[in-house]
Amino acid sequence: MKFKTRLQVTFLTIIILPMVLTTLAFCGIGLSLMNAQKGMPMIEFGSSADNMKEMVEMTDKAYAVLKDQAGQDPSKLLDVDFLTQMDRNTARKSTYIIVRKDSEMYYAGNQTAAKTLFDKLPEYGSGQQSEKAGFYYEQFGKYVKQVDFLFPDGSKGSAFIVSRLNPLISGRLLIDMFIAMCLILIFTGIMLTKWIQKGVFNPVVELNTAMKKIKEGNFDYTLETNAKAEIGELYRSYEDMRLRLKESMEEGRQAEEKNRELISNISHDLKTPITAIKGYVEGIKDGVADTPEKMDKYIRTIYNKANDMERLINELTYYSRIDNNRIPYNFHRINVADYFGDCIEEVGIDLEQRYIKLNFTNFTQPDTMVIADPEQMKKVINNIISNSVKYMDKPNGIIDIRILDEQDSIHIEIEDNGKGIAQKDLGHIFERFYRTDASRNSSQGGSGIGLSIVKKIIEDHGGYIWATGKEGEGTCIHFVLRKYIELATE
């Protein structure tokens, strides 16, 4: 439920629920009091439903009947049945008759109430004969009208019409209603508090706990809810944030491990040529290279090792650029046949020295053009070929380069007959720092980022790359580049 709807429901509940419960309580307490006082002459609650004018009229009517009867036949006032009938005729349970003979109470329509009031009644002869006159006892809330007469035996008699002048609500009802209202308010408050606590405070506490877990680095603390409003959105936002943070932390951890691995790999690979260079330089200083042939061999080896060091350093520099998407590109229209022909000629010299045969086949048209950066594309070819050379395990190594025509694109294949790659590794060789050979040696070292650089360059050219092969037979690297097609103009 939305917060706005929840507030509206709370507002209406605070107003409507107490009103409904108060009405029910009023009716219930009223019925309870009425049921509790059934059969009793005195029911204080009865007067709360009477109209004051009606009460006065009823009292005056009863008073007139008593007065007439006292004047005509006082002996009837000794007849209990007659007096009981008169009490019934008043039609008010809070109005009753008291008959006093001398100083004793002869009859009372409400014995309990009469005993409380009897000693306070006025003496014989104190009653006013005017129908408008009467006595009011504030402490009892009673209005009394008196008729004095003489019984046939000469005894002094007084008849009293007693009416209760209650406020509209009796004291008992007020107390009960006050208690009921307190209970209703307490119940409403507890109910609303529990509802708001369950719908708002508990989720906020859970979310606060979850955020503390995030602060402590625990990204596995999940929050689940079926809510659809703000709380549900808040929970789902937390889950999205948690998963993103967890993924980011995991990527950061993996990147950190790979960086450490990179530094370790490059340190290892730098140490090998540095050690060789130092050894050959010491050999020259100590006069071991005592012939022109040896001196030439030593210098050539030092030069090659220095090139290996430069390659590793360049690779590290290039990795820093690729990691920050700062590879500089200078795109040109280049002729496929001319460009790859020059590259093959340049690479072929080095392969010839390593006794590796290079075959080149171009199946595209002579005027086929692509948009590419010549320097970066040369890096792609060199990295792939150097990878083939690095893992060449056969004495008669062969590298085949084929350029295939595929309508709107060209498909380049660089295949070798080296040691190959296991099927489980083929899908990972373009990942940064991934190396199929976990063991390292000086001849097959490397940072593990060469092919990831290749993939990045190819994708930045709008192409895609993949690998095929079989372990023990060789590997083929495929990549595709779009052709440059010049639109014909009229």
NUTOR-325176 format. One record per residue (C-alpha): residue number from 1; x, y, z. Coordinates in pm, 1 decimal. Layout:
REM residues N
VOTOR  num      east     north        up
VOTOR  NUM         X         Y         Z
...
//
This chain:
REM residues 490
VOTOR  num      east     north        up
VOTOR    1       0.0       0.0       0.0
VOTOR    2     129.2     346.4     -86.9
VOTOR    3     221.4     585.5     192.1
VOTOR    4     -42.1     834.4      74.7
VOTOR    5    -315.3     568.7      86.1
VOTOR    6    -186.8     446.5     421.6
VOTOR    7    -210.7     799.0     564.7
VOTOR    8    -564.1     839.9     428.1
VOTOR    9    -672.2     509.8     581.2
VOTOR   10    -513.0     609.4     912.4
VOTOR   11    -693.0     946.0     909.4
VOTOR   12   -1030.5     786.9     833.2
VOTOR   13    -973.0     514.3    1091.2
VOTOR   14    -892.7     767.7    1363.6
VOTOR   15   -1219.9     948.5    1287.9
VOTOR   16   -1465.3     675.0    1190.6
VOTOR   17   -1361.2     376.9    1403.3
VOTOR   18   -1394.7     553.7    1743.6
VOTOR   19   -1731.7     695.0    1635.3
VOTOR   20   -1862.9     352.4    1532.0
VOTOR   21   -1725.1     178.8    1839.8
VOTOR   22   -1856.8     455.2    2068.2
VOTOR   23   -2205.4     419.7    1920.0
VOTOR   24   -2193.3      44.2    1965.7
VOTOR   25   -2061.7      86.1    2319.4
VOTOR   26   -2335.0     338.2    2403.9
VOTOR   27   -2605.3     102.1    2278.4
VOTOR   28   -2444.8    -196.6    2447.2
VOTOR   29   -2401.2     -24.7    2782.6
VOTOR   30   -2753.1     114.3    2766.2
VOTOR   31   -2902.9    -226.1    2696.4
VOTOR   32   -2687.1    -378.3    2966.0
VOTOR   33   -2807.2    -128.3    3224.6
VOTOR   34   -3167.2    -178.2    3118.7
VOTOR   35   -3135.6    -556.5    3139.0
VOTOR   36   -2959.8    -534.6    3474.5
VOTOR   37   -3246.1    -328.1    3623.7
VOTOR   38   -3540.5    -526.1    3482.8
VOTOR   39   -3812.9    -582.4    3744.6
VOTOR   40   -3682.0    -304.0    3968.5
VOTOR   41   -3903.6       1.3    4022.7
VOTOR   42   -3609.8     236.1    4012.4
VOTOR   43   -3422.5     263.7    3683.2
VOTOR   44   -3215.5     575.7    3680.2
VOTOR   45   -3124.5     524.3    3317.7
VOTOR   46   -3488.1     554.7    3211.1
VOTOR   47   -3505.7     926.2    3261.4
VOTOR   48   -3225.1     989.9    3014.5
VOTOR   49   -3463.7     912.2    2732.5
VOTOR   50   -3746.0    1126.3    2858.5
VOTOR   51   -3824.2    1471.0    2757.2
VOTOR   52   -3830.0    1723.6    3046.2
VOTOR   53   -4167.9    1862.1    2939.5
VOTOR   54   -4313.7    1513.7    2927.9
VOTOR   55   -4180.0    1443.2    3276.0
VOTOR   56   -4334.9    1759.4    3420.4
VOTOR   57   -4667.8    1692.6    3254.0
VOTOR   58   -4673.2    1335.9    3381.9
VOTOR   59   -4587.4    1447.9    3733.5
VOTOR   60   -4858.8    1716.2    3733.0
VOTOR   61   -5112.5    1466.7    3601.6
VOTOR   62   -5034.3    1217.1    3875.9
VOTOR   63   -5039.8    1498.2    4129.0
VOTOR   64   -5389.2    1603.7    4014.0
VOTOR   65   -5520.5    1247.4    4042.2
VOTOR   66   -5382.2    1212.5    4395.6
VOTOR   67   -5519.9    1546.0    4499.3
VOTOR   68   -5868.6    1461.9    4365.5
VOTOR   69   -5863.4    1124.3    4531.0
VOTOR   70   -5749.0    1270.4    4861.2
VOTOR   71   -6032.0    1522.4    4849.4
VOTOR   72   -6304.6    1277.0    4749.1
VOTOR   73   -6212.1     947.6    4922.3
VOTOR   74   -5891.2     942.2    5126.2
VOTOR   75   -5955.9     577.6    5216.8
VOTOR   76   -5861.8     475.2    4857.7
VOTOR   77   -5509.2     587.4    4938.1
VOTOR   78   -5493.1     297.9    5184.5
VOTOR   79   -5565.8      54.5    4900.4
VOTOR   80   -5228.9     -86.2    4789.2
VOTOR   81   -5373.8    -222.0    4464.8
VOTOR   82   -5507.5     122.7    4379.6
VOTOR   83   -5174.0     285.2    4455.9
VOTOR   84   -4986.9      21.4    4250.7
VOTOR   85   -5219.6      83.1    3958.3
VOTOR   86   -5155.7     456.1    3985.3
VOTOR   87   -4780.9     391.7    3976.9
VOTOR   88   -4823.0     193.9    3660.9
VOTOR   89   -5035.4     466.7    3505.9
VOTOR   90   -4755.0     718.6    3542.6
VOTOR   91   -4580.1     537.6    3255.7
VOTOR   92   -4246.5     646.1    3400.4
VOTOR   93   -4034.3     406.5    3597.0
VOTOR   94   -3840.4     694.8    3747.2
VOTOR   95   -4163.3     855.0    3875.7
VOTOR   96   -4327.9     682.3    4168.2
VOTOR   97   -4569.7     743.9    4460.6
VOTOR   98   -4495.6     752.3    4833.3
VOTOR   99   -4780.0     750.0    5088.3
VOTOR  100   -4698.2     843.6    5444.5
VOTOR  101   -4934.4     775.3    5737.1
VOTOR  102   -4841.5     986.6    6036.7
VOTOR  103   -4462.8     944.7    6039.3
VOTOR  104   -4447.0     598.0    5888.3
VOTOR  105   -4407.9     505.5    5522.0
VOTOR  106   -4726.6     324.5    5426.8
VOTOR  107   -4657.4     267.1    5056.2
VOTOR  108   -4372.6     331.8    4815.2
VOTOR  109   -4363.4     257.7    4445.9
VOTOR  110   -3983.8     229.8    4465.4
VOTOR  111   -3883.2      95.9    4804.3
VOTOR  112   -3510.4     135.0    4755.7
VOTOR  113   -3521.8     494.5    4637.2
VOTOR  114   -3796.1     586.3    4887.3
VOTOR  115   -3590.9     474.0    5187.6
VOTOR  116   -3312.2     711.4    5087.8
VOTOR  117   -3546.2    1003.8    5043.4
VOTOR  118   -3815.8     938.4    5310.0
VOTOR  119   -3648.9    1109.3    5604.6
VOTOR  120   -3598.0    1423.0    5396.1
VOTOR  121   -3961.2    1459.9    5289.9
VOTOR  122   -4144.7    1773.0    5419.1
VOTOR  123   -4368.4    1748.9    5726.4
VOTOR  124   -4743.3    1733.1    5713.6
VOTOR  125   -4884.9    2070.1    5620.2
VOTOR  126   -4569.2    2183.8    5444.9
VOTOR  127   -4697.7    2098.0    5100.0
VOTOR  128   -4825.8    2379.0    4880.8
VOTOR  129   -5164.4    2316.8    4736.8
VOTOR  130   -5075.7    2488.2    4415.1
VOTOR  131   -5021.6    2243.2    4129.6
VOTOR  132   -4720.5    2446.5    4014.9
VOTOR  133   -4539.3    2420.8    4351.0
VOTOR  134   -4304.9    2143.9    4458.8
VOTOR  135   -3978.7    2054.8    4630.9
VOTOR  136   -3646.5    1986.3    4461.7
VOTOR  137   -3373.5    1784.8    4634.6
VOTOR  138   -3056.1    1867.0    4452.2
VOTOR  139   -2843.8    1606.1    4630.1
VOTOR  140   -3079.6    1332.3    4509.2
VOTOR  141   -3183.3    1493.6    4184.5
VOTOR  142   -3549.0    1446.0    4290.1
VOTOR  143   -3853.4    1666.0    4231.6
VOTOR  144   -4135.0    1610.0    4484.5
VOTOR  145   -4494.2    1730.8    4491.3
VOTOR  146   -4690.9    1681.4    4815.4
VOTOR  147   -5062.7    1628.6    4884.3
VOTOR  148   -5172.7    1640.1    5253.2
VOTOR  149   -5496.3    1483.0    5374.0
VOTOR  150   -5654.9    1299.4    5669.3
VOTOR  151   -5727.8     928.2    5671.4
VOTOR  152   -6076.4     812.2    5783.8
VOTOR  153   -5932.6     720.8    6126.4
VOTOR  154   -5803.1    1077.8    6168.0
VOTOR  155   -5440.1     994.4    6099.7
VOTOR  156   -5235.8    1249.0    5912.4
VOTOR  157   -5154.8    1141.7    5562.1
VOTOR  158   -4930.9    1275.3    5291.8
VOTOR  159   -4898.4    1152.6    4934.8
VOTOR  160   -4584.9    1238.3    4738.6
VOTOR  161   -4520.1    1224.6    4364.6
VOTOR  162   -4143.7    1173.0    4327.5
VOTOR  163   -3977.6    1227.3    3990.5
VOTOR  164   -3610.4    1195.3    3917.1
VOTOR  165   -3471.4    1501.4    3739.3
VOTOR  166   -3162.9    1329.3    3599.0
VOTOR  167   -2940.3    1489.4    3338.2
VOTOR  168   -2989.9    1333.6    2998.2
VOTOR  169   -2719.0    1079.8    3080.6
VOTOR  170   -2694.2     919.1    3422.0
VOTOR  171   -2375.3     911.6    3624.6
VOTOR  172   -2339.1     536.3    3580.8
VOTOR  173   -2368.3     570.9    3207.8
VOTOR  174   -2113.6     853.4    3202.4
VOTOR  175   -1860.9     642.8    3392.1
VOTOR  176   -1920.4     341.2    3171.3
VOTOR  177   -1897.4     552.4    2855.7
VOTOR  178   -1577.4     717.4    2978.8
VOTOR  179   -1420.7     375.8    3038.6
VOTOR  180   -1547.5     255.5    2701.6
VOTOR  181   -1406.0     561.9    2522.6
VOTOR  182   -1067.4     507.9    2687.9
VOTOR  183   -1066.9     144.4    2583.0
VOTOR  184   -1177.3     237.2    2229.6
VOTOR  185    -901.1     496.6    2192.9
VOTOR  186    -643.5     256.6    2334.8
VOTOR  187    -762.2     -17.7    2099.5
VOTOR  188    -760.6     217.9    1799.2
VOTOR  189    -414.4     349.1    1889.2
VOTOR  190    -269.9       0.0    1934.9
VOTOR  191    -427.9    -124.8    1613.5
VOTOR  192    -301.0     169.5    1407.3
VOTOR  193      41.7     153.2    1571.9
VOTOR  194      72.7    -217.6    1491.8
VOTOR  195     -45.4    -158.2    1136.5
VOTOR  196     194.9     129.6    1074.1
VOTOR  197     474.3     -55.4    1251.3
VOTOR  198     422.2    -359.6    1032.5
VOTOR  199     383.0    -161.8     711.2
VOTOR  200     641.3     115.8     763.8
VOTOR  201     866.2      90.1    1068.0
VOTOR  202     953.4    -280.1    1040.5
VOTOR  203    1056.5    -250.4     672.0
VOTOR  204    1263.5      60.1     754.8
VOTOR  205    1435.8    -128.1    1039.4
VOTOR  206    1503.5    -421.9     807.6
VOTOR  207    1638.5    -187.0     542.5
VOTOR  208    1859.6     -15.2     800.6
VOTOR  209    1996.3    -355.2     906.9
VOTOR  210    2060.8    -442.7     543.5
VOTOR  211    2245.4    -114.7     484.7
VOTOR  212    2463.6    -185.0     789.1
VOTOR  213    2545.9    -522.9     636.8
VOTOR  214    2644.8    -345.5     314.7
VOTOR  215    2859.0    -106.7     519.1
VOTOR  216    3031.2    -405.4     678.9
VOTOR  217    3100.5    -552.1     334.5
VOTOR  218    2839.0    -827.5     348.8
VOTOR  219    2672.5    -825.7       6.3
VOTOR  220    2485.7   -1154.4      57.1
VOTOR  221    2219.6   -1012.5     294.6
VOTOR  222    1898.7   -1020.7      89.7
VOTOR  223    1563.5    -848.7     140.9
VOTOR  224    1251.4   -1015.8       6.8
VOTOR  225     901.1    -867.9      -2.4
VOTOR  226     575.9    -900.1    -191.5
VOTOR  227     488.5    -532.4    -139.4
VOTOR  228     422.3    -327.9    -454.7
VOTOR  229     417.6      33.1    -329.6
VOTOR  230     702.1     250.3    -201.7
VOTOR  231     829.5     -15.7      38.5
VOTOR  232     837.9    -275.7    -237.8
VOTOR  233    1019.6     -35.5    -470.2
VOTOR  234    1263.7      48.5    -189.6
VOTOR  235    1335.6    -320.4    -129.2
VOTOR  236    1383.2    -385.8    -500.0
VOTOR  237    1610.6     -81.6    -529.6
VOTOR  238    1817.0    -216.4    -240.2
VOTOR  239    1840.4    -555.2    -408.6
VOTOR  240    1950.4    -394.2    -736.5
VOTOR  241    2208.3    -186.4    -551.0
VOTOR  242    2330.0    -489.8    -354.7
VOTOR  243    2369.5    -701.9    -667.6
VOTOR  244    2545.9    -420.9    -852.3
VOTOR  245    2778.7    -357.2    -559.2
VOTOR  246    2844.5    -728.4    -523.9
VOTOR  247    2916.1    -756.2    -894.4
VOTOR  248    3136.1    -446.8    -881.2
VOTOR  249    3326.1    -578.0    -580.2
VOTOR  250    3369.8    -913.4    -748.0
VOTOR  251    3493.1    -747.0   -1066.1
VOTOR  252    3726.0    -530.0    -860.4
VOTOR  253    3859.0    -833.3    -677.0
VOTOR  254    3911.7   -1021.5   -1002.1
VOTOR  255    4076.7    -716.3   -1160.2
VOTOR  256    4302.5    -683.0    -859.3
VOTOR  257    4398.8   -1049.2    -881.1
VOTOR  258    4462.0   -1014.0   -1252.5
VOTOR  259    4669.0    -701.3   -1196.5
VOTOR  260    4878.6    -888.1    -943.8
VOTOR  261    4908.9   -1173.8   -1189.1
VOTOR  262    5004.0    -930.0   -1465.1
VOTOR  263    5274.8    -771.1   -1252.3
VOTOR  264    5401.4   -1114.4   -1151.6
VOTOR  265    5401.6   -1233.1   -1514.0
VOTOR  266    5576.0    -924.9   -1647.7
VOTOR  267    5826.0    -929.2   -1361.8
VOTOR  268    5903.0   -1290.7   -1444.0
VOTOR  269    5927.3   -1222.0   -1816.0
VOTOR  270    6144.9    -916.2   -1762.6
VOTOR  271    6373.4   -1101.8   -1527.6
VOTOR  272    6453.8   -1366.9   -1789.0
VOTOR  273    6586.3   -1132.8   -2064.5
VOTOR  274    6757.8    -908.4   -1808.6
VOTOR  275    6940.0   -1208.3   -1665.5
VOTOR  276    7039.3   -1318.3   -2017.7
VOTOR  277    7155.8    -967.7   -2112.1
VOTOR  278    7364.4    -942.7   -1794.7
VOTOR  279    7516.3   -1283.5   -1865.4
VOTOR  280    7612.4   -1200.7   -2223.3
VOTOR  281    7746.0    -857.9   -2126.3
VOTOR  282    7961.5   -1016.5   -1855.0
VOTOR  283    8079.0   -1270.1   -2115.1
VOTOR  284    8186.4    -985.0   -2342.9
VOTOR  285    8356.8    -803.2   -2052.4
VOTOR  286    8537.5   -1119.1   -1945.5
VOTOR  287    8657.7   -1185.3   -2300.9
VOTOR  288    8453.2   -1499.9   -2354.5
VOTOR  289    8341.5   -1362.4   -2693.1
VOTOR  290    8695.5   -1381.2   -2828.1
VOTOR  291    8602.9   -1425.3   -3191.0
VOTOR  292    8404.3   -1199.8   -3427.2
VOTOR  293    8149.2   -1478.1   -3468.8
VOTOR  294    8092.0   -1511.9   -3091.7
VOTOR  295    8085.3   -1135.3   -3047.2
VOTOR  296    7823.8   -1108.8   -3322.9
VOTOR  297    7616.6   -1387.1   -3162.2
VOTOR  298    7636.1   -1225.3   -2818.2
VOTOR  299    7535.1    -883.7   -2950.5
VOTOR  300    7247.6   -1031.2   -3154.6
VOTOR  301    7121.4   -1220.0   -2848.5
VOTOR  302    7142.3    -905.1   -2636.0
VOTOR  303    6951.9    -717.6   -2903.5
VOTOR  304    6679.3    -984.7   -2921.7
VOTOR  305    6640.6    -992.3   -2544.6
VOTOR  306    6615.4    -612.9   -2538.1
VOTOR  307    6340.1    -638.7   -2801.6
VOTOR  308    6157.4    -889.8   -2580.7
VOTOR  309    6178.1    -644.7   -2290.7
VOTOR  310    6052.1    -361.5   -2509.3
VOTOR  311    5762.4    -578.3   -2625.4
VOTOR  312    5661.5    -655.8   -2268.2
VOTOR  313    5682.2    -291.4   -2165.1
VOTOR  314    5482.6    -182.9   -2470.4
VOTOR  315    5223.9    -447.5   -2391.8
VOTOR  316    5190.7    -318.1   -2038.1
VOTOR  317    5155.4      39.4   -2164.9
VOTOR  318    4899.8     -69.8   -2419.7
VOTOR  319    4708.2    -260.8   -2153.4
VOTOR  320    4684.3      58.5   -1947.8
VOTOR  321    4537.0     239.8   -2248.2
VOTOR  322    4292.9     -36.0   -2336.5
VOTOR  323    4178.9     -57.5   -1974.9
VOTOR  324    4090.3     312.8   -1985.3
VOTOR  325    3948.1     307.5   -2341.6
VOTOR  326    4222.3     541.5   -2457.8
VOTOR  327    4352.9     353.7   -2761.3
VOTOR  328    4435.4     612.9   -3028.2
VOTOR  329    4288.9     535.4   -3371.5
VOTOR  330    4370.0     690.0   -3706.5
VOTOR  331    4132.3     533.5   -3959.9
VOTOR  332    4207.0     527.6   -4332.0
VOTOR  333    4079.5     357.9   -4642.0
VOTOR  334    4326.8      81.4   -4710.0
VOTOR  335    4352.4    -166.5   -4995.6
VOTOR  336    4323.0    -518.3   -4853.7
VOTOR  337    4560.0    -687.2   -5102.2
VOTOR  338    4835.7    -424.2   -5074.4
VOTOR  339    4813.4    -384.2   -4698.6
VOTOR  340    4813.4    -752.3   -4606.5
VOTOR  341    5076.8    -821.4   -4871.2
VOTOR  342    5312.8    -573.0   -4704.0
VOTOR  343    5235.4    -712.9   -4357.8
VOTOR  344    5302.5   -1069.2   -4470.3
VOTOR  345    5629.2    -967.3   -4630.7
VOTOR  346    5741.4    -796.1   -4309.8
VOTOR  347    5636.5   -1083.8   -4083.4
VOTOR  348    5771.4   -1348.9   -4319.8
VOTOR  349    6134.7   -1241.7   -4265.7
VOTOR  350    6110.7   -1307.6   -3891.2
VOTOR  351    5927.0   -1638.0   -3941.1
VOTOR  352    6187.2   -1751.8   -4189.7
VOTOR  353    6456.3   -1706.7   -3927.8
VOTOR  354    6250.9   -1925.6   -3693.3
VOTOR  355    6212.4   -2191.7   -3963.6
VOTOR  356    5836.4   -2146.7   -3983.5
VOTOR  357    5673.6   -2156.0   -4325.1
VOTOR  358    5424.7   -1878.5   -4402.6
VOTOR  359    5152.2   -1924.0   -4664.8
VOTOR  360    4935.0   -1631.2   -4777.5
VOTOR  361    4624.8   -1654.2   -4997.2
VOTOR  362    4398.7   -1364.2   -5095.0
VOTOR  363    4057.3   -1452.3   -5237.9
VOTOR  364    3927.7   -1093.7   -5252.3
VOTOR  365    3913.1    -859.3   -5552.6
VOTOR  366    4223.5    -642.1   -5607.2
VOTOR  367    4028.6    -322.9   -5538.7
VOTOR  368    3868.6    -440.5   -5211.1
VOTOR  369    3893.2    -167.9   -4947.0
VOTOR  370    3830.8    -149.9   -4575.0
VOTOR  371    3829.6     134.4   -4322.3
VOTOR  372    4095.2      59.2   -4063.8
VOTOR  373    4384.0     195.5   -3862.5
VOTOR  374    4695.4      49.1   -4030.1
VOTOR  375    4909.3      56.7   -3714.8
VOTOR  376    4647.3    -101.5   -3490.6
VOTOR  377    4559.5    -364.0   -3751.2
VOTOR  378    4930.6    -449.2   -3779.6
VOTOR  379    4931.1    -503.3   -3402.7
VOTOR  380    4642.5    -747.8   -3445.7
VOTOR  381    4831.2    -952.7   -3705.7
VOTOR  382    5158.8    -944.3   -3510.9
VOTOR  383    4992.8   -1049.2   -3184.3
VOTOR  384    4811.8   -1341.3   -3344.5
VOTOR  385    5120.6   -1460.7   -3532.4
VOTOR  386    5349.6   -1418.0   -3230.7
VOTOR  387    5101.5   -1622.9   -3027.9
VOTOR  388    5118.5   -1896.4   -3294.6
VOTOR  389    5497.9   -1887.0   -3288.1
VOTOR  390    5505.4   -1897.5   -2909.6
VOTOR  391    5303.7   -2218.8   -2892.4
VOTOR  392    5452.9   -2386.1   -3199.2
VOTOR  393    5562.0   -2735.1   -3088.0
VOTOR  394    5646.0   -2892.5   -3424.1
VOTOR  395    5981.6   -2876.8   -3605.1
VOTOR  396    5813.7   -2792.0   -3935.6
VOTOR  397    5588.2   -2507.5   -3832.0
VOTOR  398    5333.4   -2372.4   -4076.5
VOTOR  399    5118.7   -2061.3   -4058.5
VOTOR  400    4848.2   -2006.0   -4319.0
VOTOR  401    4689.9   -1666.4   -4373.2
VOTOR  402    4377.0   -1655.6   -4586.8
VOTOR  403    4158.6   -1360.0   -4680.8
VOTOR  404    3808.7   -1464.3   -4785.5
VOTOR  405    3548.8   -1253.4   -4962.5
VOTOR  406    3204.3   -1251.3   -4796.7
VOTOR  407    3002.3    -995.6   -4994.4
VOTOR  408    2988.5    -696.2   -4754.5
VOTOR  409    3287.6    -804.1   -4544.3
VOTOR  410    3620.0    -981.2   -4554.7
VOTOR  411    3701.7   -1284.6   -4343.0
VOTOR  412    4065.9   -1326.2   -4233.3
VOTOR  413    4188.2   -1665.0   -4110.9
VOTOR  414    4528.4   -1711.1   -3944.3
VOTOR  415    4585.9   -2083.0   -3888.1
VOTOR  416    4885.3   -2268.5   -3746.4
VOTOR  417    4980.2   -2632.0   -3687.2
VOTOR  418    5096.0   -2573.8   -3330.3
VOTOR  419    4996.1   -2743.0   -3006.8
VOTOR  420    4633.9   -2623.3   -3035.4
VOTOR  421    4388.5   -2522.1   -2765.1
VOTOR  422    4154.9   -2741.0   -2565.1
VOTOR  423    3785.1   -2701.1   -2641.7
VOTOR  424    3713.9   -2583.0   -2287.0
VOTOR  425    3960.0   -2294.4   -2333.9
VOTOR  426    3856.6   -2176.8   -2681.2
VOTOR  427    3580.7   -1951.8   -2550.1
VOTOR  428    3811.2   -1781.5   -2298.0
VOTOR  429    4134.3   -1708.6   -2484.8
VOTOR  430    4023.4   -1350.9   -2565.0
VOTOR  431    3968.7   -1266.7   -2198.5
VOTOR  432    4229.4   -1049.7   -2034.9
VOTOR  433    4500.0   -1238.3   -1843.0
VOTOR  434    4360.6   -1575.2   -1949.9
VOTOR  435    4634.5   -1827.6   -2021.5
VOTOR  436    4566.7   -2183.4   -2133.9
VOTOR  437    4899.7   -2294.6   -1992.2
VOTOR  438    4897.5   -2234.0   -1617.2
VOTOR  439    5267.4   -2323.6   -1586.7
VOTOR  440    5517.8   -2062.5   -1703.7
VOTOR  441    5859.4   -2093.5   -1856.9
VOTOR  442    6092.3   -1858.5   -2030.0
VOTOR  443    6004.1   -1974.8   -2377.4
VOTOR  444    5625.2   -1954.2   -2337.3
VOTOR  445    5588.9   -1658.3   -2108.7
VOTOR  446    5357.6   -1367.7   -2167.4
VOTOR  447    5127.3   -1131.1   -1991.0
VOTOR  448    4807.8   -1298.7   -2110.0
VOTOR  449    4659.8    -981.0   -2257.4
VOTOR  450    4773.2   -1007.9   -2620.6
VOTOR  451    4454.8   -1164.9   -2755.3
VOTOR  452    4231.5    -941.8   -2539.2
VOTOR  453    4398.8    -641.6   -2707.7
VOTOR  454    4332.1    -804.4   -3045.5
VOTOR  455    3964.7    -848.7   -2963.7
VOTOR  456    3932.5    -488.4   -2844.7
VOTOR  457    4088.3    -350.0   -3163.9
VOTOR  458    3873.7    -568.8   -3391.5
VOTOR  459    3554.0    -471.6   -3208.6
VOTOR  460    3649.7    -102.5   -3225.0
VOTOR  461    3676.6    -151.1   -3602.4
VOTOR  462    3316.7    -278.1   -3606.5
VOTOR  463    3419.0    -641.5   -3658.4
VOTOR  464    3417.4    -957.9   -3448.4
VOTOR  465    3664.4   -1236.0   -3373.5
VOTOR  466    3659.1   -1600.7   -3265.4
VOTOR  467    3879.7   -1908.0   -3257.6
VOTOR  468    3855.9   -2269.1   -3372.1
VOTOR  469    4096.9   -2557.8   -3350.9
VOTOR  470    4180.0   -2888.8   -3197.5
VOTOR  471    4426.3   -2972.0   -2927.6
VOTOR  472    4744.1   -3123.8   -3073.7
VOTOR  473    4661.1   -3018.9   -3431.2
VOTOR  474    4657.4   -2639.9   -3430.5
VOTOR  475    4451.7   -2326.1   -3388.4
VOTOR  476    4275.9   -2092.5   -3632.2
VOTOR  477    4190.9   -1733.9   -3540.5
VOTOR  478    3907.8   -1580.6   -3743.3
VOTOR  479    3809.8   -1216.7   -3761.7
VOTOR  480    3574.9   -1025.0   -3988.7
VOTOR  481    3596.1    -663.3   -4110.8
VOTOR  482    3336.6    -472.7   -4309.2
VOTOR  483    3424.4    -364.7   -4661.6
VOTOR  484    3434.4      -3.7   -4768.2
VOTOR  485    3169.3      35.1   -5038.5
VOTOR  486    3159.7     365.6   -5223.1
VOTOR  487    2810.2     465.8   -5331.4
VOTOR  488    2775.0     528.1   -5703.1
VOTOR  489    2689.1     889.7   -5794.0
VOTOR  490    2490.5     991.9   -6101.6
//
